[in-house]
């Protein structure tokens, strides 16, 4: 059973940086496309970025300007580096893992709060 655990969220001032981490356990990390999504109150869950097992990345609209997704297969962990944070980045950030060989193997983390405020 796949488990995803996010870490690294919290409160940061506008213009600050955070790095989120998502650790996968219970399966082989290297077969999953990993992704970050975010959801602000009363909004839908939006794509931030995804990264395939081979390192191909895809970003949501405007995300690539300040966010960078990466992964370390040796550590079974994915990262999201967030720079120049803005109040509108405030949301719950969710880690996602999709098995590239079996798309029904689709998993979410519990989510982690990121708040950008002075």
PyMOL commands that set and color helices and strands:
alter all, ss='L'
color gray80, all
select helices_A, chain A and resi 29-31+63-65+87-89
alter helices_A, ss='H'
color red, helices_A
select strands_A, chain A and resi 3-7+10-12+18-25+32-39+46-51+57-59+67-72+77-82+91-99+106-108+112-116
alter strands_A, ss='S'
color yellow, strands_A
deselect
rebuild
show_as cartoon
